[in-house]
């Protein structure tokens, strides 16, 4: 069984994390708005989309967006807020390793601030490839293992093994994100070359690369203020986009795959859903669904379908 980060178990509220991070929030949205400005499509999936922080960046580019997250409580807590501002958004609770969708469904996809919780990226990207259609666009953000600060620290400690392409398990420190205080969280920083290789081997061609949060230093934000630091950030995003300096890297990719199924033109959520356990059709009745093949039942609780499996 692949371990997942369960934000519900200890009632972790991700909205609180972003209340004091205006700079990081705007820096990421600036990159994404540029990317999605030229994108158009039907079904879109925001994997680990939580309370819809990034929904404004892609909402006008895709007619049927879905926020998928493992935290059922987060989706339920924010359902009314999201639907009021973005009425076309659907919300699904599911495991990113086992997503409840038909093959070749999505025209676009996004994952930001989530890959550090993915301990088996090869498994994840193969599942992603299954649900994405040929020529679809997928945006992948990840924590950069060899960012400037981390690289200087490794050099000062003469830790040259740090520069290998193997994933680096980040110490939990004071941010336990979905674990009990004192427990180790799933938190990996990835080498850009490692992620690029996994994407390439899965069929995702990297069309553009972006850096983000170059000035993620609390002292700078206190000294100059978020707005001034953001001005510098936008300049650095243009100047240093291809370097390993930033703590956050974003790949804009396009999927190329040979074997595809006929893409459905349906705009109904139930038409693209299937059993995440055995990938068979579901029978829907009111707020529940049933898989005849594996006898698994899934329920809709407080407006959110719960398709989470281990």
Secondary structure as UniProt FT lines:
FT   TURN            7..11
FT   HELIX           14..18
FT   TURN            19..20
FT   HELIX           22..36
FT   TURN            37..38
FT   STRAND          41..47
FT   TURN            50..54
FT   HELIX           55..58
FT   TURN            59..61
FT   STRAND          62..69
FT   HELIX           72..85
FT   TURN            87..88
FT   STRAND          90..93
FT   TURN            96..97
FT   TURN            103..104
FT   STRAND          106..111
FT   HELIX           115..117
FT   HELIX           121..131
FT   STRAND          132..144
FT   TURN            145..146
FT   HELIX           148..156
FT   TURN            157..158
FT   HELIX           160..163
FT   STRAND          168..169
FT   TURN            173..174
FT   TURN            177..178
FT   TURN            181..182
FT   STRAND          188..190
FT   HELIX           192..202
FT   STRAND          204..212
FT   TURN            214..215
FT   HELIX           218..224
FT   HELIX           226..239
FT   TURN            241..242
FT   STRAND          248..255
FT   HELIX           269..271
FT   TURN            276..278
FT   STRAND          282..285
FT   TURN            286..287
FT   STRAND          288..291
FT   TURN            292..294
FT   STRAND          297..301
FT   TURN            302..303
FT   STRAND          304..306
//
